[in-house]
């Protein structure tokens, strides 16, 4: 078993926030409905057009999946490679 650094858990949580925020914006946008976004006028009260919501939702989804992909545990393959490299460097008679 291996443990991940603390920041990986934080970044995976942030990725989940981006993904959770991207879904309603993207769905409302492709459905053709107006929906609140940070670009609405007035901010926090008005609604943005469907095109803005599709773009905003898609950007959130891209960022969320990019964070998950970049900081996801690499599984057993990464552990085996690391252990193999460590065993090679610890052999006697090697510089």
N, C-alpha and C positions, 0 to 999 in steps of 0.2 A: 504494500500500500504506500502511496506517496501523498504528500500534502502539498497543497498549492500555496503560494504566497498570498497574503491577505488582500493585496490589491487586485488579484484576479477575481475574487468574489465580488469586490466593489464594482469592477468594470463589467462583470456579467450582470449585476443588478442594474447598472446604468443602461446596458444594452437592452434589458427587459423593459425599462422605462421608455426607451426610444421605440421599441417594437409595439408596446401597448399604446403609445401615443399615435403611432403611424397608422394603425388599423382603422380607427374611426374616421380619421381625416381622409384616408384613401377611399374607404367604402362610401362615405358621403359624397365625395367628389365624383367617383365613377357612377354614382347613382343620379348625379345631376342636382343634388341638393346643396343649398347654401349652408355653411357651417362656420362656427367661430374658429379663428386662427390668430396667430400673433400679428398678422398683417391686416386685420379687419380695421374698419374705421367706424366709430372710435374703438381703440384697442380694448379688448376684454368685453365689449358690449356688442359691437356690430358683427356681421357675418361676412365671410369671404366667398368669392365665387367658387364654383366647382373646380375650375382649372387650378386655382391657387391651392385648393385643398388636395387635389390629386398630387400636385408637385410637392407640397409640404409633407403629405403622408408618405410619398415615395422616398423623399429625402430621409425621413425618420426611419423608414424600413431599411434603407441602404446602410445608414449609420449603425443601426442596431445589429444587423447581420454581419457587418464588417467587424464590429467589436466582438461579437460572439466567435466569429471565425478566427480572429487574431489571438484571442485569449482563451480559447477552448482547450481543455486538456487534450493532449495528443494521443492518449491511450497507451496501450501496452507497447506499441512499436517504439515510441519515444523512450520508454523506460528501458527496453531491451538494448537499444542503441547506446544509451548513456551508460548502462552497466557494462556493455561490451567495450566501449571506449575506455572506461575506468579500469577494466581488467587488463587491457592491452598496455596501458601506461604504468601499471603496477607490477609488471613482470620483472623478475630479477635479470640483470644484465642488459637492460635497455637504458639508453641515456635519456 
